[in-house]
Each structure stands twice: as C-alpha cells, then as structure tokens.
Amino acid sequence: MLVGNLVYLRSMEMEDMDQVRKWNFDPQIRPSLNTSLPVSRIQQKLWFERLQTDRTKHKLVIVDRTTGRDIGIMSAMKIDHEHKNCEVGWTIGEKEFWGKGHAIDAAFTFLSFLFDQFGLHMVYAYVLSSNARALSFFVNKIGFAETGRYKEARFKDGVYIDNVLLCLRKEDMVKTMNQRGYTLRP
C-alpha cells in the first residue's frame, strides 16, 4: 500500500471490477478516456486475470484516507524496465472528490514511487486534445510537458481527435511539487 496525504493506493482486486467498469463507462468520464466499447463482466475478469502476471502493468485503487472509500484508479502501463519509462493514467471516478486535491496527492504519491522504487527516468501519458481539464491538470498541477501530438489519432463519437503525448521526468515533478508547496508523507 502507498500512503499519501489524502489518499492511499492499494492493489486492485477482482472485487473492484464492477466499480471500475462503472467509472470507466460513466457518461461524464468515458468521453475523456481512450476506451469506447462497453466491457462485459467476463471480458473484465479475463483482463484482470491477465493483469496478475503482466510485469508491464500495475493497477491500483485510489482510496480516500478519511472515509476509506474507493474513489478512483491509478495505472502504470507499458513499463519498460530496460529504458526506464512507462505510461501512466488515472481517473477519479467519484465526482464529489473532483477538485479537492485527491488526484494531485494520488499522482505525486504514485509517481514518486515509480521514480524512486522502479528507478524510472521518465513517465508519459496520452490525453485526448478534447479533454482540456485533464491536459491542464497534467501540465499545470503535476508538471508534465507536451512533447508530441498524434493528429486525429482517435475517432470518438463521430469526430477525429488528436492524442496529446505528455512527458514528465522526476526533476520536473519535484520542481512542480516545490512550487506548489507539496510534500510527501515520510
């Protein structure tokens, strides 16, 4: 378990699958994700079983420390142990926790772990250009920088959308944490 100031991150369990599916296909959340088709319980179970032996992925549940309530998902994907990088992403699925600092705390807690314990040099994320809120969050709150753009790479709801590549090195994250006055729990 990884413990932050507002949240802790725990391993994802099979019992979490219904909640994860609910968040991923919430009408307010789904448009911002790179998923589009509904997933059955069987498909999700098979995905979860494959995840258990996949060294290139880690999925964690974000839990509010005050209430003990599961509020979102934190992911590391395509972990490249040779080149020391991976793709990251997260979702706060419980809307009453939006804008209250939980995503920032979860991100800094998880990213610090990836940099310090996995020895990663860089993490990256893909964000749809139509998701202004997420782009602003990654860049302004966490310290990611836009390093590329896949023009019209996603076809979503009848429209082609750019997929924006954002990257973050540890030193850039630490700089942002210092500017924000954020400190990790000891």
C-alpha positions as CSV (number, residue, x, y, z in Angstrom):
1,M,0.0,0.0,0.0
2,L,1.2,3.5,-0.9
3,V,0.1,6.2,1.5
4,G,-0.3,9.9,0.6
5,N,-1.7,12.8,2.5
6,L,-5.3,12.5,1.4
7,V,-5.3,9.0,-0.2
8,Y,-3.7,5.7,-0.1
9,L,-3.2,3.4,-3.1
10,R,-4.0,-0.3,-2.8
11,S,-3.8,-3.3,-5.1
12,M,-6.7,-3.8,-7.4
13,E,-8.7,-6.9,-6.6
14,M,-11.3,-8.9,-8.6
15,E,-14.0,-7.5,-6.3
16,D,-13.2,-4.0,-7.7
17,M,-14.2,-4.9,-11.3
18,D,-17.8,-3.7,-11.1
19,Q,-16.8,-0.4,-9.7
20,V,-14.0,0.1,-12.2
21,R,-16.4,-0.7,-15.1
22,K,-18.9,1.8,-13.6
23,W,-16.3,4.6,-13.5
24,N,-14.9,3.8,-17.0
25,F,-18.3,4.0,-18.6
26,D,-19.8,6.9,-16.6
27,P,-21.2,9.3,-19.2
28,Q,-19.1,12.2,-17.7
29,I,-15.9,10.2,-17.6
30,R,-16.0,8.0,-20.7
31,P,-15.5,10.8,-23.2
32,S,-12.2,11.6,-21.7
33,L,-10.8,8.0,-21.9
34,N,-9.3,6.1,-24.7
35,T,-12.0,3.4,-24.4
36,S,-15.3,3.4,-26.1
37,L,-17.0,0.0,-26.2
38,P,-18.7,-1.5,-23.1
39,V,-16.9,-4.3,-21.4
40,S,-18.7,-7.4,-20.1
41,R,-18.0,-8.9,-16.7
42,I,-16.4,-11.9,-18.5
43,Q,-14.1,-9.7,-20.5
44,Q,-13.2,-7.7,-17.4
45,K,-12.5,-10.9,-15.5
46,L,-10.2,-12.2,-18.3
47,W,-8.4,-8.8,-18.4
48,F,-7.9,-8.9,-14.6
49,E,-6.5,-12.4,-14.7
50,R,-4.0,-11.5,-17.4
51,L,-3.0,-8.4,-15.4
52,Q,-1.9,-10.6,-12.5
53,T,1.1,-12.0,-14.5
54,D,1.9,-8.9,-16.6
55,R,5.1,-7.2,-15.3
56,T,4.5,-4.3,-17.6
57,K,1.3,-3.1,-15.9
58,H,0.2,-2.1,-12.4
59,K,-3.3,-1.0,-11.5
60,L,-4.1,0.4,-8.1
61,V,-7.3,1.7,-6.5
62,I,-7.3,5.2,-5.0
63,V,-8.9,5.3,-1.6
64,D,-9.8,8.4,0.4
65,R,-8.0,8.2,3.7
66,T,-10.7,9.9,5.7
67,T,-13.7,7.8,4.6
68,G,-12.0,4.6,3.4
69,R,-14.0,5.0,0.2
70,D,-12.7,3.8,-3.1
71,I,-12.6,6.9,-5.4
72,G,-10.6,6.0,-8.5
73,I,-7.9,4.1,-10.4
74,M,-4.2,4.7,-10.8
75,S,-2.3,2.9,-13.6
76,A,1.2,2.3,-14.8
77,M,1.3,0.6,-18.2
78,K,3.9,-0.4,-20.8
79,I,6.5,-0.4,-18.0
80,D,9.9,-0.6,-19.8
81,H,12.4,-1.9,-17.3
82,E,15.3,-1.5,-19.8
83,H,14.7,2.1,-20.9
84,K,13.2,3.1,-17.5
85,N,9.9,4.6,-18.6
86,C,6.2,3.8,-18.6
87,E,2.8,5.2,-19.5
88,V,0.6,6.4,-16.6
89,G,-3.0,7.4,-16.2
90,W,-5.6,7.8,-13.5
91,T,-9.3,8.5,-13.0
92,I,-11.1,9.9,-10.0
93,G,-14.4,8.1,-10.6
94,E,-16.3,9.6,-7.6
95,K,-17.2,13.1,-8.7
96,E,-17.6,14.5,-5.2
97,F,-13.9,14.1,-4.9
98,W,-13.1,16.1,-8.1
99,G,-11.2,19.3,-7.5
100,K,-10.3,18.6,-3.8
101,G,-6.7,17.6,-4.2
102,H,-7.1,13.8,-4.2
103,A,-5.9,13.4,-7.8
104,I,-2.8,15.6,-7.1
105,D,-2.0,13.6,-4.0
106,A,-2.5,10.2,-5.7
107,A,-0.4,11.3,-8.7
108,F,2.5,12.6,-6.7
109,T,2.4,9.6,-4.4
110,F,2.4,7.1,-7.3
111,L,4.8,8.9,-9.5
112,S,7.3,9.3,-6.6
113,F,7.1,5.5,-6.1
114,L,7.7,4.8,-9.8
115,F,10.7,7.2,-9.9
116,D,12.2,6.1,-6.6
117,Q,11.4,2.4,-6.3
118,F,11.3,1.4,-10.0
119,G,14.1,3.7,-10.9
120,L,12.2,5.2,-13.8
121,H,13.7,8.1,-15.7
122,M,10.5,9.3,-17.3
123,V,6.8,8.7,-17.4
124,Y,4.3,9.7,-20.1
125,A,0.6,9.9,-20.7
126,Y,-1.7,10.2,-23.7
127,V,-4.5,12.7,-23.2
128,L,-7.2,13.5,-25.8
129,S,-7.0,17.0,-27.0
130,S,-10.7,17.4,-26.3
131,N,-10.0,16.9,-22.6
132,A,-9.0,20.4,-21.6
133,R,-9.4,19.6,-17.9
134,A,-7.0,16.7,-18.0
135,L,-4.5,18.5,-20.1
136,S,-4.4,21.4,-17.7
137,F,-4.2,19.0,-14.7
138,F,-1.2,17.1,-16.1
139,V,0.7,20.2,-17.2
140,N,-0.2,22.8,-14.6
141,K,-0.7,20.7,-11.5
142,I,1.8,17.8,-11.9
143,G,4.5,19.3,-14.3
144,F,4.1,17.2,-17.4
145,A,5.1,18.9,-20.7
146,E,3.6,18.3,-24.1
147,T,6.1,16.6,-26.3
148,G,4.1,15.4,-29.2
149,R,0.7,15.2,-30.8
150,Y,-0.8,12.4,-32.9
151,K,-3.1,14.2,-35.3
152,E,-6.6,12.8,-35.5
153,A,-5.5,9.6,-33.9
154,R,-8.7,8.8,-32.1
155,F,-12.2,8.5,-33.6
156,K,-14.6,9.2,-30.8
157,D,-18.3,9.9,-31.0
158,G,-18.1,10.6,-34.8
159,V,-15.1,13.0,-34.6
160,Y,-11.4,12.6,-35.1
161,I,-9.4,13.9,-32.0
162,D,-5.7,14.5,-31.5
163,N,-4.0,12.3,-28.9
164,V,-1.5,14.5,-27.0
165,L,1.7,13.0,-25.7
166,L,2.8,14.4,-22.3
167,C,6.1,13.5,-20.6
168,L,7.4,14.0,-17.1
169,R,10.9,13.5,-15.6
170,K,11.4,13.2,-11.8
171,E,13.2,16.5,-11.6
172,D,10.3,18.3,-13.3
173,M,7.9,16.7,-10.9
174,V,10.0,17.7,-7.9
175,K,10.2,21.3,-9.2
176,T,6.4,21.4,-9.5
177,M,5.9,19.9,-6.0
178,N,8.2,22.5,-4.6
179,Q,6.4,25.3,-6.4
180,R,3.1,24.1,-5.1
181,G,4.5,23.6,-1.5
182,Y,3.5,19.9,-1.7
183,T,5.4,17.4,0.5
184,L,5.0,13.7,0.6
185,R,4.3,11.8,3.8
186,P,7.5,10.5,5.4
